């Protein structure tokens, strides 16, 4: 897969960053202590994806996955 880095302009970044924070807060409230909400961090799936926001079940973290 050919992935190219996106260069954000200042005008684009602010709404994007705000949206990420709002989603992160909402998911933290929804999943509570049962999920680890991660913002813009690598997630080991089939590739080294780096989604804006991901929820990792704590059962996977405890299992060392």
RANORZI-V701138 format. One record per pair of residues at least 12 apart in sequence whose C-alpha atoms are under 8 Angstrom apart, sorted by the first residue. I is the first residue (numbers start at 0). GAP is how many residues later the second one is. D is the distance in whole Angstrom. If there is no record, write none. Layout:
I:GAP:D, I:GAP:D
//
This chain:
19:19:7, 19:32:7, 19:33:7, 22:30:7, 23:13:7, 23:14:8, 23:15:7, 23:29:7, 26:28:8, 33:23:6, 33:24:6, 34:20:6, 34:21:6, 34:22:5, 34:23:5, 35:19:6, 35:20:5, 35:21:6, 35:22:6, 36:16:7, 36:17:6, 36:18:5, 36:19:6, 37:15:6, 37:16:5, 37:17:6, 37:18:8, 38:12:8, 38:13:6, 38:14:4, 38:15:7, 39:12:5, 39:13:6, 40:12:8
//
